[in-house]
Amino acid sequence: MDETKSVTTTSPLNKTQAQARADQVLAFRAEQQLLAEQGVLSLSDDQVAKVRDYHHGLLQQLQQELNIDLTDQARHLSLGMQIVSFLGATALAASLFFLFFQYWGYFSTPNQVVLLIAAPLLTLALAVWLRRFDASGYYAKLAALVSFTAWVLNIIMLGSIFNITPSANAFAVFALYGFVLAYLLHVRLLLVAAILCSLLFIGAQFGSWMGSYWVNAGEHPEHFLLASAMFFLVPMLLKQPRFDGFVTIYQTLSAVVFFIAVLVLANWGSASYLPWSTGLIESAYQVVGFAGSALLVLYGMRIHASKLMLTGNVFFALFLYTKFFDWWWDWLPKYVFFLLIGLTAILALTMFNRFRATQQSKAGQHG
């Protein structure tokens, strides 16, 4: 057992890495049993016992420290618990929202301020307390989501009480608290909320600097290009091995926002600030979309990030199909148009299949 501790504690794992290690152990056990039954691998009873004891201690430690799943049933239950915790947090947040508005008029202004300040602080304290006793983290994350909702209500209602002019700065305050909760309690959903609030704040600020009212920031998608690129680079500059899934969220969410903005500009160039003709603007952003999505696929392949590869593939297809629509929809028969779309998909499938075979061949040679 001491040997197991020295192996696992010298190289700390996050939950994803621990789950992958556990799956590796379980797969090894199944393969070892199959090879032994076929007479390919023969180990002495002492060797089998040592390996079994080592793996048992390792799996128990990973399960206790990181609450990993050791069976398919446990994995399915974990997914169900995630869904239920999200629905529960949503319901509790809605309950808190309607509770405030139902009885708000019965409280004096000082009491209203005290309630608004106390709600996020008390729920934050509850989340931190639950984190200490709940190994799964589901209850703590649920409390954290309620705390974030209370914080948003806090800012909105205080602004209403004291007649503060609405501004984009509220999104910065939302984002700050979201980041604090996300990193304090490892809540990926709150990281998503914090990044989106940050993008809205930065986009609104860009809109203000360009002379438009901050509420109308969405009318010019270019406001979000630089901000999304900045958030995509965050994991490259700040390594986050302790925070499971955060790197994927930063880069995938940023890429989605970036390419949505580019896709809009590639089809409605009039929304751009560039002093060019609409046709030239659309063509330029189409090139950016094609090149950027292809580079994202290559980058995802390089770092073995399947979600980035999927995002790049989806947007490359969207840019390609919208271009096909511009070229052929008005003058081709509809059956020919969709035939060309289908043939293009088959061509892409063939190319991906050949590339996959090449990669597998290289992996086999290295193996």
C-alpha positions as CSV (number, residue, x, y, z in Angstrom):
1,M,0.0,0.0,0.0
2,D,2.9,2.4,0.7
3,E,4.2,1.7,-2.8
4,T,0.8,2.7,-4.2
5,K,0.9,6.0,-2.4
6,S,4.4,6.9,-3.5
7,V,3.3,6.3,-7.1
8,T,0.1,8.3,-7.0
9,T,1.1,11.2,-4.8
10,T,4.4,12.0,-6.5
11,S,2.5,12.9,-9.7
12,P,-0.9,14.5,-8.7
13,L,-3.7,13.7,-11.1
14,N,-6.9,15.6,-11.9
15,K,-10.2,13.7,-12.2
16,T,-10.0,13.1,-15.9
17,Q,-6.4,11.7,-15.6
18,A,-7.4,9.6,-12.6
19,Q,-10.4,8.2,-14.5
20,A,-8.2,7.4,-17.5
21,R,-5.7,5.6,-15.2
22,A,-8.5,3.6,-13.6
23,D,-9.9,2.6,-17.0
24,Q,-6.4,1.5,-18.0
25,V,-6.1,-0.7,-14.9
26,L,-9.6,-2.3,-15.5
27,A,-8.7,-2.9,-19.2
28,F,-5.4,-4.5,-18.1
29,R,-7.2,-6.8,-15.8
30,A,-9.7,-7.9,-18.5
31,E,-6.8,-8.4,-21.0
32,Q,-4.7,-10.3,-18.5
33,Q,-7.5,-12.7,-17.7
34,L,-8.2,-13.3,-21.4
35,L,-4.5,-14.0,-22.2
36,A,-4.3,-16.3,-19.2
37,E,-7.4,-18.3,-20.4
38,Q,-5.8,-18.6,-23.9
39,G,-2.5,-19.7,-22.4
40,V,-0.6,-16.7,-23.9
41,L,0.4,-15.2,-20.6
42,S,1.3,-17.3,-17.5
43,L,2.2,-15.6,-14.2
44,S,2.9,-17.2,-10.9
45,D,0.4,-16.9,-8.1
46,D,2.7,-14.5,-6.2
47,Q,3.1,-12.2,-9.2
48,V,-0.7,-12.2,-9.8
49,A,-1.3,-11.4,-6.1
50,K,1.2,-8.5,-6.1
51,V,-0.3,-7.0,-9.3
52,R,-3.9,-7.4,-7.9
53,D,-3.0,-5.9,-4.5
54,Y,-1.2,-2.9,-6.2
55,H,-4.1,-2.2,-8.5
56,H,-6.7,-2.6,-5.7
57,G,-4.8,-0.1,-3.6
58,L,-4.4,2.3,-6.5
59,L,-8.1,2.1,-7.5
60,Q,-9.3,2.6,-3.9
61,Q,-7.0,5.6,-3.4
62,L,-8.2,7.2,-6.7
63,Q,-11.8,6.5,-5.8
64,Q,-11.5,8.0,-2.3
65,E,-9.5,11.1,-3.4
66,L,-11.1,12.0,-6.7
67,N,-14.4,10.1,-6.7
68,I,-13.8,8.3,-10.0
69,D,-16.1,5.6,-11.4
70,L,-15.0,2.0,-11.3
71,T,-17.9,0.4,-13.1
72,D,-20.2,1.2,-16.1
73,Q,-23.1,1.5,-13.7
74,A,-21.3,4.1,-11.6
75,R,-20.4,6.0,-14.8
76,H,-24.0,6.1,-15.8
77,L,-25.1,7.2,-12.3
78,S,-22.5,10.0,-12.3
79,L,-23.9,11.3,-15.6
80,G,-27.4,11.2,-14.1
81,M,-26.2,13.0,-11.0
82,Q,-24.6,15.8,-13.1
83,I,-27.9,16.3,-15.0
84,V,-29.9,16.2,-11.8
85,S,-27.6,18.6,-10.0
86,F,-27.8,21.0,-12.9
87,L,-31.6,20.8,-13.0
88,G,-31.7,21.2,-9.2
89,A,-29.5,24.3,-9.3
90,T,-31.6,25.8,-12.0
91,A,-34.8,25.2,-10.0
92,L,-33.3,26.6,-6.8
93,A,-32.0,29.6,-8.6
94,A,-35.5,30.2,-10.2
95,S,-37.1,29.8,-6.8
96,L,-34.7,32.3,-5.3
97,F,-35.4,34.7,-8.1
98,F,-39.2,34.5,-7.7
99,L,-39.0,34.6,-4.0
100,F,-37.2,38.0,-4.1
101,F,-39.8,39.5,-6.4
102,Q,-42.7,38.0,-4.6
103,Y,-42.0,39.5,-1.2
104,W,-39.6,42.3,-2.1
105,G,-42.0,45.1,-1.5
106,Y,-42.6,44.0,2.1
107,F,-39.0,44.9,3.2
108,S,-37.6,48.3,3.9
109,T,-34.6,49.5,1.9
110,P,-32.0,48.7,4.6
111,N,-33.4,45.1,4.9
112,Q,-33.4,44.7,1.1
113,V,-29.7,45.7,1.0
114,V,-28.8,43.3,3.8
115,L,-30.7,40.4,2.1
116,L,-29.0,41.1,-1.2
117,I,-25.6,41.2,0.3
118,A,-26.2,38.2,2.6
119,A,-27.7,35.8,0.0
120,P,-24.5,35.2,-2.2
121,L,-22.2,35.2,0.9
122,L,-24.3,32.7,2.8
123,T,-24.7,30.4,-0.2
124,L,-20.9,30.7,-0.9
125,A,-20.2,29.7,2.7
126,L,-22.6,26.8,2.3
127,A,-20.8,25.7,-0.9
128,V,-17.4,25.8,0.8
129,W,-18.7,23.9,3.8
130,L,-20.3,21.2,1.6
131,R,-17.0,20.9,-0.4
132,R,-15.3,19.7,2.8
133,F,-17.7,16.9,3.4
134,D,-19.0,15.9,0.0
135,A,-16.4,13.9,-2.0
136,S,-18.5,13.9,-5.2
137,G,-18.7,17.7,-5.2
138,Y,-22.2,17.7,-6.6
139,Y,-23.9,19.4,-3.6
140,A,-21.1,22.1,-3.4
141,K,-21.5,22.8,-7.1
142,L,-25.2,23.1,-6.7
143,A,-24.8,25.6,-3.9
144,A,-22.2,27.5,-6.0
145,L,-24.6,27.9,-8.9
146,V,-27.3,29.2,-6.5
147,S,-24.7,31.6,-5.1
148,F,-23.9,32.9,-8.6
149,T,-27.6,33.5,-9.2
150,A,-27.9,35.4,-6.0
151,W,-24.9,37.5,-6.9
152,V,-26.4,38.4,-10.3
153,L,-29.7,39.3,-8.5
154,N,-27.7,41.3,-6.0
155,I,-26.2,43.5,-8.6
156,I,-29.4,43.9,-10.6
157,M,-31.6,44.7,-7.6
158,L,-29.1,47.1,-5.9
159,G,-28.9,49.0,-9.2
160,S,-32.7,49.2,-9.2
161,I,-32.9,50.3,-5.6
162,F,-30.4,53.1,-5.9
163,N,-31.4,54.0,-9.5
164,I,-27.9,53.3,-10.9
165,T,-27.7,53.7,-14.7
166,P,-27.3,50.2,-16.3
167,S,-23.9,49.6,-17.9
168,A,-21.7,46.8,-19.3
169,N,-19.7,47.0,-16.0
170,A,-22.3,44.6,-14.5
171,F,-21.0,41.9,-16.8
172,A,-17.5,42.4,-15.4
173,V,-18.8,42.0,-11.9
174,F,-20.7,38.9,-12.8
175,A,-17.6,37.4,-14.5
176,L,-15.3,38.2,-11.6
177,Y,-17.6,36.3,-9.1
178,G,-18.1,33.5,-11.7
179,F,-14.3,33.0,-12.0
180,V,-13.9,33.0,-8.2
181,L,-16.5,30.3,-7.8
182,A,-15.3,28.3,-10.7
183,Y,-11.8,28.0,-9.5
184,L,-12.6,27.8,-5.8
185,L,-15.1,24.9,-6.3
186,H,-14.0,23.5,-9.7
187,V,-17.4,24.3,-11.3
188,R,-17.1,24.1,-15.1
189,L,-20.5,25.5,-15.8
190,L,-19.7,28.7,-13.9
191,L,-16.4,29.0,-15.9
192,V,-18.6,29.0,-19.0
193,A,-20.8,31.7,-17.5
194,A,-17.8,33.8,-16.4
195,I,-16.2,33.6,-19.9
196,L,-19.4,34.6,-21.6
197,C,-19.9,37.5,-19.2
198,S,-16.3,38.6,-19.9
199,L,-16.9,38.4,-23.6
200,L,-20.1,40.5,-23.3
201,F,-18.2,43.1,-21.2
202,I,-15.3,43.4,-23.5
203,G,-17.5,43.4,-26.6
204,A,-19.6,46.2,-25.1
205,Q,-16.5,48.2,-24.2
206,F,-15.3,47.9,-27.7
207,G,-18.7,49.1,-28.9
208,S,-18.5,52.1,-26.6
209,W,-15.1,53.0,-27.8
210,M,-16.4,52.8,-31.4
211,G,-19.2,55.2,-30.5
212,S,-22.2,52.9,-30.2
213,Y,-24.4,52.3,-27.2
214,W,-23.2,49.3,-25.2
215,V,-26.5,47.5,-25.5
216,N,-26.1,47.4,-29.3
217,A,-22.7,45.7,-29.2
218,G,-24.0,42.6,-30.8
219,E,-24.8,44.5,-34.0
220,H,-21.1,44.4,-34.8
221,P,-19.6,40.9,-34.4
222,E,-16.1,42.3,-34.7
223,H,-16.4,43.5,-31.1
224,F,-15.9,39.8,-30.0
225,L,-13.1,38.7,-32.3
226,L,-10.2,39.9,-30.2
227,A,-11.7,38.9,-26.9
228,S,-12.4,35.4,-28.0
229,A,-8.9,35.1,-29.4
230,M,-7.5,36.3,-26.0
231,F,-9.4,33.7,-24.1
232,F,-8.3,31.0,-26.5
233,L,-4.7,31.8,-25.6
234,V,-5.3,31.7,-21.8
235,P,-4.5,28.0,-21.4
236,M,-1.3,28.4,-23.4
237,L,-0.1,31.1,-21.1
238,L,-1.5,29.8,-17.8
239,K,-1.2,26.0,-17.3
240,Q,-4.1,24.6,-15.3
241,P,-3.4,20.9,-14.6
242,R,-5.4,20.9,-11.3
243,F,-8.6,22.1,-13.0
244,D,-10.2,19.3,-14.9
245,G,-11.8,20.3,-18.2
246,F,-11.0,24.1,-17.9
247,V,-8.6,24.2,-20.8
248,T,-11.2,22.6,-23.1
249,I,-13.8,25.1,-22.0
250,Y,-11.5,28.1,-22.6
251,Q,-10.5,27.0,-26.1
252,T,-13.7,25.4,-27.4
253,L,-16.0,28.2,-26.1
254,S,-13.7,30.9,-27.5
255,A,-13.4,29.1,-30.8
256,V,-17.2,28.8,-31.1
257,V,-17.7,32.6,-30.3
258,F,-14.9,33.5,-32.7
259,F,-16.2,31.5,-35.7
260,I,-19.9,32.5,-35.1
261,A,-18.7,36.1,-35.4
262,V,-16.7,35.4,-38.5
263,L,-19.6,33.4,-40.0
264,V,-22.0,36.3,-39.5
265,L,-19.5,38.8,-41.1
266,A,-18.8,36.4,-44.0
267,N,-22.5,36.6,-45.0
268,W,-23.4,40.1,-43.8
269,G,-20.4,42.3,-44.5
270,S,-22.4,45.4,-43.8
271,A,-22.0,44.7,-40.1
272,S,-18.3,45.3,-40.3
273,Y,-16.3,48.4,-39.5
274,L,-13.9,47.8,-42.3
275,P,-13.9,50.6,-45.0
276,W,-14.3,48.2,-47.9
277,S,-17.1,47.1,-50.1
278,T,-19.5,44.6,-48.7
279,G,-18.4,41.9,-51.2
280,L,-14.8,42.3,-50.3
281,I,-15.5,42.2,-46.6
282,E,-17.5,39.0,-46.9
283,S,-14.8,37.4,-49.1
284,A,-12.1,38.4,-46.6
285,Y,-14.0,36.8,-43.7
286,Q,-14.8,33.7,-45.7
287,V,-11.0,33.2,-46.1
288,V,-10.5,33.8,-42.4
289,G,-13.2,31.3,-41.6
290,F,-11.8,28.6,-43.9
291,A,-8.2,29.1,-42.9
292,G,-9.0,29.5,-39.2
293,S,-11.2,26.4,-39.0
294,A,-8.7,24.3,-40.9
295,L,-5.9,25.5,-38.5
296,L,-8.1,24.7,-35.5
297,V,-8.5,21.1,-36.8
298,L,-4.7,20.8,-37.2
299,Y,-4.1,22.3,-33.7
300,G,-6.6,19.9,-32.2
301,M,-4.9,17.0,-33.8
302,R,-1.5,18.2,-32.6
303,I,-2.6,18.4,-28.9
304,H,-5.1,15.5,-29.2
305,A,-8.1,17.7,-28.4
306,S,-11.1,16.0,-29.9
307,K,-13.5,18.8,-29.1
308,L,-11.4,21.3,-30.9
309,M,-11.1,19.1,-33.9
310,L,-14.9,18.7,-33.9
311,T,-15.4,22.4,-33.6
312,G,-13.0,23.1,-36.5
313,N,-14.7,20.5,-38.7
314,V,-18.2,21.8,-38.0
315,F,-17.3,25.4,-38.8
316,F,-15.3,24.4,-41.9
317,A,-18.4,22.6,-43.2
318,L,-20.6,25.5,-42.4
319,F,-18.4,27.9,-44.3
320,L,-18.2,25.5,-47.2
321,Y,-21.9,24.9,-47.4
322,T,-22.8,28.6,-47.1
323,K,-20.4,29.2,-49.9
324,F,-22.1,26.5,-52.0
325,F,-25.4,28.2,-51.3
326,D,-24.1,31.5,-52.6
327,W,-22.7,29.9,-55.7
328,W,-25.3,27.4,-56.8
329,W,-28.7,27.8,-55.0
330,D,-30.2,30.3,-57.4
331,W,-29.4,28.6,-60.7
332,L,-29.0,24.9,-60.0
333,P,-32.0,22.5,-59.7
334,K,-32.5,21.7,-56.1
335,Y,-31.8,18.0,-56.5
336,V,-28.5,18.8,-58.2
337,F,-27.6,21.2,-55.4
338,F,-28.1,18.6,-52.7
339,L,-26.4,16.0,-54.8
340,L,-23.3,18.1,-54.8
341,I,-23.6,18.6,-51.1
342,G,-23.8,14.8,-50.6
343,L,-20.9,14.2,-53.0
344,T,-18.8,16.7,-51.1
345,A,-19.6,15.0,-47.8
346,I,-18.5,11.6,-49.3
347,L,-15.3,13.2,-50.6
348,A,-14.5,14.6,-47.2
349,L,-15.4,11.3,-45.5
350,T,-13.0,9.5,-47.9
351,M,-10.2,12.0,-47.2
352,F,-10.7,11.7,-43.4
353,N,-10.8,7.9,-43.7
354,R,-7.5,7.8,-45.6
355,F,-5.9,10.2,-43.1
356,R,-7.1,8.1,-40.2
357,A,-5.7,4.9,-41.8
358,T,-2.3,6.7,-42.2
359,Q,-2.3,7.8,-38.6
360,Q,-3.1,4.3,-37.4
361,S,-0.4,2.9,-39.6
362,K,2.2,5.2,-38.1
363,A,0.9,4.4,-34.6
364,G,1.3,0.7,-35.4
365,Q,4.9,1.2,-36.6
366,H,5.8,3.1,-33.4
367,G,4.0,0.4,-31.4
